[in-house]
Amino acid sequence: MTGGLLDFFTLEATEYVDQLDDLATRASAAPPEAEPFARAARALRGAATMAKVRGIADVATGIERLARHVREGKLAWDTAVRGTVIAAIDDLKFLVRGVRSWGDAEDKRAANRVAELDHYAPKAVQTATRGKGAAYLATAAADAAAGLLAFAEQPVSLEAFAATMNRVRALRGVAALKDLPPLAEVVDAVDVAAKPIELGQEDATAERRRLFRAAALVLVEGGEAIRIGGLPPTESVAVREFAHAAETLRSGERETDDVVPITTLLPAGPVGAYITAAQNPPTTAAQRFRLEVVSQAEHLRRLVADGRSAIDAATRDRVGRELRSAVRSLARAAQSFSASEIANLFLAAERGASSLDPRALWVLDEAGTELSRHERGIEDVGPRFTNLLKRLHGTPPAPITATPARQRRMTNPPNAAPAAVRPASLSTSQGGARGAELKELLATGIAGLSPLATSQLAEPAMMPDEDVVPIEDLLFRGKEALQQALQLGDRLRNAQTPADHDTLAELYDLLQLAAAD
């Protein structure tokens, strides 16, 4: 694309993105205006397609599809959906500004955003597989299956096997194949298993022949379903047999890293003569860790989205394998930087990632989000990962505990009259008390403690003098109250269940005490 056309696209796309941003930002409780929003997304998609900026076109298509789902009542415009749309629009701003220097980072950003949009508004399965298209696909699948079965039974002719693999790979040219699981997964698995045979590196082992036989049955079964206008079955006996054959073949292959001692890469002599620490390194260890894991974390989130949308055994097997590899890679990276909390989480999540366990997927998505935030340092995310590890094992997050010096300075002390902390006249619906009004209410509460204390303490000697403290010392003030409110807010945000009335009341009390000081 020439400079002039690029300038024109940037100006045009910026205008459309600004329109989307304005409409989405103003739509809090209700969805954005349907027609203007769809028109801006459609125009952005068209402009990006004409300019051959595929990533922006794909994101715009995802936004347009999500808006259509909302308009048709298939998807509710809730906080999560609104946040997804706004995040996609924010990414579009970055992508439009970076269109001149488009590279791998932009491709990954666009792919991750498309995966998130697809999670809320999945692509409709192509139904245009009837008529000639259905007949061609069914016939091509049957031909490929026949060749695979023949080679599985009698693997003698590599020339015939090469012709069979050409027919298998030709199925990738069918546009609807990717929307017809598990056929795309079968084609990919067969291709991977066949390459060592074609290159003369491996023989046609019993495991590979079993995979070819199972793949042929899935192709025949899927082709017949398409021929009559249906969809390939995703949970049939043939599909399960194929998934098991693929897992058996993969488990027999070693997964190792090529790790060699650094001394083997250097000339003979002491290592110190060639390697010395830089006195002024250009980056810190935390910065190098951030550079290494951000792209891996974004890839992890995309795989999590794929795992959540996988419906057939073959796709789940492939995504589980890739997700497990991504988790291992992040664990190794964290270990190399001595980030033990991060490494422990990924090591513990490996099995759940492989099986696409819902709890593990949620934890990995949260972990990927934390690592993708550029403003968070490695030392800041450690406690968060410790909490996520507890969530992975099914235990609740660690409660917020007070230090010994502050242990009796709780917002709602167990032995104090509730009116002293939250008087009945303190109404949150009226905005809460502030300044002198709060002091007056506290004084009223303190005065009300005398009869209660007299009636409950018949023997004053039963309460040691060191435990008799003014009620003001039981309350947080100013920054302390604000800090406690922030910690309580974090705990509520990480909780799996909605907050109860008492917890919300505690949060409101803390905010009022912070504002009154």
N, C-alpha and C positions, 0 to 999 in steps of 0.2 A: 504494500500500500504506500503510495507516494506521500510526501510531507503535507501537501495541500489537502488531500483526502483525509489524512489522519487528523489534521487540525479541525476539519469540518466535523468528523465523527466525534471528536472529543467535545466540541461545543454542543453538538446535538445530544449526545449521550448525557452530558452533564445536566442539560435542561430536563430531560426525561427523569433522571435520577432525583433531581430536586423536586419534581412534581410528586414522585412516589414518596419521597421523604416527608413532604408537607402533608400529604393525605394520610400516611400511616401514623405520623406523630399526633395528629389531631384526633385520630380514631382510638379512643381509650376504651370506653365501654361498648360502643357499637362499631361494627366493621367500617372500613373506609368507604367512601362513595364508590359504588360498584363500577359505573361506566367510566368516570375519569381515571380511576385506578387501573382498570383493565386496558384502557386506551394507552396510557403511559407505558405500561409494561409491554404491550404489544408493539408499540413504536420503538421501544428500546431494543426489543428482540430483533425487529426488522433491520434497524440500523446496524446492530452488531453483526447480523448475518451478512448484510451487504459488505461490511468492512472486513469480513472474515475473521472476527474476533470471537472464536467459538466459546471461550469461557464465559464471557459476558452474555452471550446469547443463551447459553444453557441456564445461567442464573435467572435471567429475565423470564425464560420459559417456566422455570420452577415457581417463580413468584406469580406469574400469570395463572398457572394451574392451581396454585393454592388459593388465589383469589376466587377462581371459578368454583372450587369446592365450597368455600365459605358462602358464596352467593347462592349456590344450589342447596345449601343446608346440609351438606355432607360433612362439614367441619365447623366446629364452634369457634367463634372469635374470642378466645380466652387469652389469659396472660402469656401462656407459653407460645401460642401461635403468633400473637402480636410481637413478642420478643424475637421470634424467629424471622419474621418479615423485616423488622427494623434492623436486625443484625445483617441480614442479606443485603439490605439497602446500603448499610455502612460499608460492607465489603465491596459493593459495586462502586462506591466512591473511590476506594483505593485502586480497584481494577481499572477504572477509567483513567485515573491519573497516571497509572503505570503502563498504559497501553503502548507507549513508545519503547519501553524497555521490558517487554513481556518475556517472562522466563518460567523456570520451574516453580518458583515461589507463587507466581500468579496462577499457574495451572493448579497447584495444590489448594490454594485458597478458594478458587472457583469450584473445584471438585468437592471439597468439604462442605461448602455452602449448598451445592446442589444435592448432596446426600442428605443434609438436614431437611431441606425443603421436601425431598422425596419421602422422607419419613412421615411427614404430616399429610402430604398430598401425593400418594403413590401414583406412578404412571399407570394409566389404564392398559390392560393387556390388549395387544393388538387383536382385533376380531376380523381383520381383513385377510383371514387365512382360508377363505372359502373359494370355491371355483378353481380357476387355473392355478392360483397361488398355492392352495391347499394340496392340489394334486401333484404339483411339482415337488413341494417339500416332502410329502409322503413318499413319493417315488425315489427321491434322492436319499432319504433316510433309509429306505428299504435296501437300495443298492449298496450303500455304505455298510449296512448291517450284514448283508450277505457276504461281503468280502471279509469283514472282521470274523464272522463265524467260520468261514473256510480256513482262514489263517490260524484261528484258535484250535481247530481240530487237526490241521496238518500244516505246520509252519515250515514249508520247504522252499517256496518260491519268494525271494525278496522282491523280484520284479512285480509279481502280482500284488504283493503287500504294498509296494510303492503306489501302484494304481489305486488300491483301496484307500490309502491315506490321502490321496488327492481328492477322492470323492468325499471323504470325511471332512477335510479342510474346506472343501467347496461349500459345505453347509454354513460356514461362517458368513458367506456372502448373502445369505437370506436375512433381510432386514428384521423380520419378525422373530428370529431365533432367540435373541436375547430376552424377549418378553414371553418366551415359552419354556419356563423351567420344567424339567431339569436338562433339556436338550443341550443348551449352551455349555453347561458344566460337563456333560458327557463328552462333548467334542473336545473341550480343553484337556480333560483327563486322558483321553485316548491319545491326543497329540503328544502330551508329555511322556506317556509311557512308551510311545512308538519311536521317539527320537533316538534313544540309545541303540535300538535294533537297527534302524536305518543307517546310523553312523558306524555300525560294526563294533560298538563298545560293549554291548550286552547281547546275550542270546534271548530267544523267546522263552523265558522261564515260565513255570507253571503259574506263578502269580500274575504275570502279564497276560498270559492266555486266558486266565480266569477273568481278568478285567475286560478284555476284548469281548469275551462271550457275554458277560453281563451287560456291557455297553450296547451290544447288538440287540439284545432283548428290549432294552429301554428305547432304542431308536425305532424298532418295529412297533412297539406298543404306542409310542408317542405319535408316530406317523399315521397309524390307523385312526387314532383319536382325532387328529387334525383333518384327515380325509373326510370324516363325517361332520366336520364343523365344530368339533369340541376342542378341549384342551388336553395336553398330555397329563396323565396321572402323576401326582407328586409323592404319593405314599403307597405305591403298589409293591408287590413282592419283588419285581424286577428292579425297581429303584432302590429298595433296601439292600438287595444283593449287590448292586453296583457300588453303593456307598461302602459296604463292608469290604468289597474287593479292593476299592481304592485305598481304604484305610490299611488293609493288610499289606498292600504293595508299598505304601509310604512308610509303614513301621519297619519294614525290612531294609530301608535305606538309612544310612547314618546321617545324622544332622550334626556336623562338627564345624568348628571354626578353625581356619588356618592360623594358629597361634604359634609363632616361632620366637625364640629368644632374640632380643635386640642385638646381642653380641654377634649373631650370625650375619647381621647386615653391615658390620663394620670391619675395617681392616684389622689385622692382628695387632694386639697391643692392649693396654688398659683402656677401659671404657671412658674414664675421665679425661683421657687425652683428646677425645673427639666430642664428648657431650658435656656441656657445662650449662648451668642454670643462667638464664638471661637476667642481668641486673635490673633492667627496666622492661619487663614483658609487656607486649602491646595490649594484652587482655588478661583479666583475672581468671581464676579457676571458675568462679561463678558465671562469668560471661561466656567462657568456653562451654560450660555445661549447658547454658541457655541456648547457645547457637546450635549445639548438637541435638538437643531433645525437642526443640519447638516443632520442627518439621516431622519428627517421629510422632509427637503427640497429636498433631493434626491428622496424620495418617491413621493413628489409632482410633480417633473419633470417627473417621470415615468407615473403618472396618466395623466399629460398634454399630453404626447406622445400618450397614449391610447385614450384620448379624440379626438385628431386630426385624428386618424386613424379609429375611430368608424364610421360605415356606417349604421347600422340598429338602429331602435328605442329602442330595448331592451338593446343593448350594450351601447348606449348613456345614457339610464336611469341608468344603473348600474355604469358606469364610473362617471356620474354626481353626483350620490349619494356619491361615495367614494371620489371624488374630493372635494365636499362640506364639508365632514367630515374632510378631511386633512386640508383644509383652516381654519376651525373652530379651530382645534387643534393648528395650528400655531398661530392663533390670541390669543388664551388663553395663550400660552407660552410667547408670546411677552408682553401681558398685565401683566403677573406675574413678568416680569423683568423690567416693566415700560418703555418698548421700544414702545412709543406711535406711532411713524411714521410707524413702521412695523405692529403693531396691526391695525392701521387705514386702511392700504392697504388691509389686509386680510379680515377685516370686510366688507369693501366696495366691495370686489371681490366675496363675498359668492354667491350672486344671479347669477352673470355671470358664476361662476364655475359650479353651478348646471345645467345651461342650455348649458354649453360648448360653450359660446360665444367666437368667435375667438379673439376679443380684450382682453377679460379676460384671455384666455389661453396664449396669448403672454405675458401679464403682469405677470402672475403667473410663467411662465417659466423663465422670467428675474429675478423675485424675488427669485425663487428657486436657480438660479445660483449664485446670490449675497450671499445668506445664506450658500451656499455650499463651498464658498471660505474660506479656513482656515486662510488665511493671513489677512482677513478683520475683524476688531473688530466691536462690536455692535454700537459704537459711530461713526464709519466711514460710515455705510450704511444708516443712517437716512436720509440724503439729497437725496440719490438715491431713497429711497422708497417714499419720498414726491413727487419726479418727476414722479415716476411710478404711483402714485395715480392720478396725473393730466392726465397722458396718459390714464388711465382707464376711466376717465370721458370725454375723447375726447378733452381735452385742450392741447395745445402745452407745452413743458417743459418751465420752467422759464428761461427767457433770462439772459445772463451774464451781470450784471450791474456794473458800476464803482462806487467806493466810492465817496462822495462829494469832497474829496481832489484831486481825480484823474479824475473827471468827464470830464474835458476839455482836458485831455491827452489821447485822442483816437487815434487809428492808422490812421483813415481817418477822420480828423476833418471836420465838415460840411462847415465851412467858409474858409478853406484853399485850395489853388490851388492843384489839384491832383498831379501835377508834383513835388510838394515839398515833397510828401510822397512816390510816386511811379514814379520817372522820367522815361521818355520814353526809356532812354538808359539802364535802369535796366532790364535786360532780364533774366527770370528764366531759359530759355533754355540754357544759358551759365553758369549756376551755381550760378548766383547772385553776387552782389558786396560784398566785405568784406573789413574791415579795412580802409586804406587810400582811397581806391577807393570809398567806401560809403560816406566818409566825403566829398570828392570832389563833388560827385553827390548831396549831401545835400546842399553844398554851392551853386551849380548851381541853385538848386531849390529855395533857399532862395533869391538869386539875382533876380530870375524871379518873385518874389512876388511884387516888388516895383511898376512896371507899373500897375499891377492889383489892388493893394491897392489904388493907386492914382486915377485911373479912377472910382473906385467904391465909394470912400469916398470924396465927394466934400466938406463936412464940417468936419474937423478933430474932432471938439468938440462933434460930434454925437457918437463917440466911447470913452467911459471912459478910462482913463489911466490904470485902474486896469485890463481891458480886453485886453490890448496890451501886449502880451507875446512873447518871442522868439519861433520860430517854434520848436526848440529842446525840449521845455517843453511840446509840444503836442505829443511827441513820447515816447513810452515805450523804456526802455533800459535794456540790460542784463537780470538779473533774472526776472525783472518785465515783460519784453516782453515774456520770456519763459513761465512764469506762465500764462499769457494771452493766449498764443498759446495752452497750455495744456487745459485750460478751454474751448477754442473754439473747440479743438479736441473732448472733451467730448460731447459738444453740437451737433457736427456733427454726432458723433457715435450714439447718442440717437434719431436723427431726423428720421422721417419716409420717407422723400423725399431726393433725392440726393442733394448734395451741389451745389449752383449756382456759377457762375464765380466770382462774387464779394466777396463771402465768402471765396472761396479758395485763391483769391488774398490777402485778409486780413491775412489769415493764413500764406502765404508765406512771406508777409512783416514782420510779427511778428518774424518769424524764422530768417530772415535776420538781423533784428535789434538786436536780441539776440546774433547772431554770431559775429556781428560787434563790440560789446562793449568789 
